[in-house]
Amino acid sequence: KRRSQVWKLSAPSFSRCKQCGELKLAHRVCGNCGYYNDKVVIAKEA
């Protein structure tokens, strides 16, 4: 009996960053601008 249907991986959910508009993983800091939930978490230099 094959159990290949049990071991499916789910696709990651992406959302747009409110500050820069880049795609980012949901509930993660934006790698482009460093914002999360309208707050600067990682200070990026321009």
MILOSE-439411 format. One line per 4 residues: number of its first residue (from 1); their letters; for each residue x, y, z of N, C-alpha, C, O, CB. Coordinates in nm, 3 decimals. Glycine has a CB too. Example, Ala and Ser with C-alpha at 12.3 -4.5 7.8 and 13.67 -1.06 7.14 Angstrom:
1	AS	1.319 -0.569 0.780 1.230 -0.450 0.780 1.320 -0.330 0.780 1.424 -0.332 0.846 1.131 -0.447 0.905 ~ 1.285 -0.225 0.708 1.367 -0.106 0.714 1.290 0.003 0.787 1.341 0.114 0.804 1.408 -0.060 0.572
This chain:
1	KRRS	0.084 -0.118 0.000 0.000 0.000 0.000 0.089 0.125 0.000 0.181 0.136 0.080 -0.096 0.000 0.122 ~ 0.060 0.217 -0.090 0.140 0.339 -0.099 0.082 0.446 -0.008 -0.040 0.464 -0.001 0.146 0.389 -0.244 ~ 0.169 0.515 0.061 0.125 0.621 0.151 0.180 0.756 0.105 0.207 0.844 0.187 0.171 0.591 0.294 ~ 0.194 0.772 -0.025 0.250 0.897 -0.076 0.156 1.015 -0.054 0.201 1.129 -0.053 0.281 0.883 -0.223
5	QVWK	0.028 0.990 -0.038 -0.066 1.099 -0.014 -0.052 1.157 0.127 -0.092 1.270 0.152 -0.208 1.051 -0.036 ~ 0.005 1.080 0.217 0.019 1.125 0.355 0.133 1.227 0.368 0.126 1.317 0.451 0.044 1.006 0.448 ~ 0.236 1.212 0.287 0.357 1.291 0.302 0.361 1.414 0.212 0.468 1.451 0.164 0.476 1.207 0.274 ~ 0.249 1.477 0.188 0.247 1.598 0.106 0.301 1.717 0.185 0.277 1.729 0.305 0.104 1.627 0.056
9	LSAP	0.374 1.801 0.118 0.418 1.927 0.178 0.322 2.037 0.138 0.275 2.041 0.024 0.563 1.962 0.134 ~ 0.292 2.124 0.231 0.205 2.236 0.198 0.289 2.352 0.146 0.402 2.372 0.191 0.121 2.279 0.322 ~ 0.235 2.426 0.053 0.305 2.540 -0.004 0.309 2.653 0.099 0.211 2.675 0.170 0.237 2.587 -0.135 ~ 0.421 2.725 0.108 0.428 2.836 0.204 0.334 2.949 0.163 0.314 2.974 0.044 0.572 2.888 0.215
13	SFSR	0.278 3.015 0.261 0.186 3.125 0.232 0.264 3.256 0.232 0.334 3.288 0.329 0.070 3.130 0.335 ~ 0.251 3.329 0.125 0.319 3.457 0.111 0.220 3.570 0.127 0.101 3.555 0.100 0.390 3.466 -0.025 ~ 0.270 3.685 0.172 0.188 3.805 0.180 0.275 3.922 0.136 0.397 3.912 0.131 0.130 3.826 0.324 ~ 0.210 4.034 0.106 0.283 4.154 0.065 0.320 4.236 0.187 0.242 4.249 0.281 0.199 4.238 -0.034
17	CKQC	0.439 4.291 0.186 0.483 4.381 0.292 0.406 4.512 0.279 0.391 4.564 0.169 0.637 4.405 0.286 ~ 0.359 4.566 0.391 0.283 4.691 0.388 0.371 4.811 0.358 0.322 4.912 0.308 0.211 4.711 0.521 ~ 0.500 4.801 0.388 0.591 4.914 0.369 0.647 4.921 0.227 0.642 5.026 0.162 0.705 4.906 0.468 ~ 0.701 4.809 0.178 0.771 4.812 0.049 0.700 4.734 -0.061 0.732 4.752 -0.178 0.910 4.758 0.066
21	GELK	0.604 4.648 -0.026 0.530 4.575 -0.127 0.594 4.446 -0.174 0.541 4.379 -0.263 0.509 4.661 -0.244 ~ 0.707 4.409 -0.115 0.774 4.283 -0.152 0.698 4.164 -0.096 0.629 4.176 0.005 0.920 4.282 -0.102 ~ 0.710 4.050 -0.163 0.652 3.927 -0.110 0.738 3.878 0.006 0.861 3.879 -0.002 0.640 3.818 -0.220 ~ 0.673 3.835 0.113 0.744 3.782 0.228 0.663 3.667 0.285 0.544 3.655 0.256 0.768 3.892 0.335
25	LAHR	0.726 3.585 0.365 0.654 3.478 0.432 0.563 3.539 0.538 0.598 3.639 0.602 0.752 3.376 0.496 ~ 0.447 3.480 0.557 0.352 3.531 0.656 0.411 3.520 0.796 0.477 3.421 0.829 0.219 3.454 0.647 ~ 0.388 3.619 0.878 0.433 3.625 1.017 0.584 3.623 1.029 0.639 3.567 1.124 0.375 3.509 1.096 ~ 0.653 3.684 0.933 0.798 3.695 0.936 0.837 3.840 0.907 0.759 3.916 0.850 0.864 3.598 0.833
29	VCGN	0.957 3.877 0.946 1.011 4.010 0.916 1.040 4.017 0.767 1.090 3.920 0.708 1.139 4.040 1.000 ~ 1.011 4.130 0.706 1.040 4.150 0.564 1.191 4.157 0.546 1.259 4.234 0.615 0.971 4.280 0.510 ~ 1.243 4.078 0.456 1.387 4.077 0.431 1.435 4.197 0.353 1.555 4.227 0.353 1.424 3.953 0.359 ~ 1.344 4.267 0.287 1.382 4.381 0.206 1.393 4.509 0.289 1.493 4.581 0.278 1.281 4.401 0.095
33	CGYY	1.293 4.538 0.373 1.292 4.664 0.447 1.310 4.647 0.597 1.339 4.745 0.666 1.164 4.737 0.420 ~ 1.292 4.526 0.651 1.314 4.504 0.793 1.194 4.534 0.881 1.208 4.537 1.003 1.428 4.585 0.838 ~ 1.077 4.555 0.822 0.957 4.586 0.900 0.880 4.460 0.932 0.881 4.363 0.855 0.868 4.685 0.824 ~ 0.813 4.462 1.047 0.717 4.358 1.084 0.608 4.425 1.167 0.637 4.488 1.269 0.785 4.241 1.164
37	NDKV	0.484 4.412 1.123 0.369 4.466 1.195 0.382 4.618 1.216 0.358 4.668 1.325 0.352 4.396 1.330 ~ 0.421 4.688 1.110 0.437 4.834 1.107 0.542 4.886 1.205 0.535 5.001 1.247 0.305 4.900 1.138 ~ 0.639 4.803 1.241 0.748 4.845 1.328 0.880 4.804 1.266 0.889 4.700 1.200 0.733 4.784 1.471 ~ 0.984 4.886 1.286 1.117 4.852 1.237 1.177 4.750 1.333 1.195 4.779 1.451 1.209 4.979 1.224
41	VIAK	1.206 4.633 1.283 1.265 4.528 1.365 1.414 4.516 1.334 1.496 4.501 1.425 1.194 4.392 1.340 ~ 1.447 4.524 1.207 1.586 4.519 1.163 1.616 4.650 1.092 1.553 4.681 0.991 1.613 4.395 1.069 ~ 1.711 4.725 1.144 1.747 4.853 1.083 1.831 4.828 0.958 1.943 4.779 0.968 1.823 4.944 1.184 ~ 1.775 4.860 0.843 1.846 4.844 0.716 1.905 4.978 0.674 1.841 5.082 0.689 1.751 4.788 0.605
45	EA	2.026 4.975 0.622 2.088 5.097 0.571 2.052 5.116 0.426 2.048 5.020 0.349 2.241 5.093 0.589 ~ 2.025 5.239 0.389 1.985 5.269 0.251 2.102 5.279 0.158 2.085 5.304 0.039 1.906 5.396 0.245
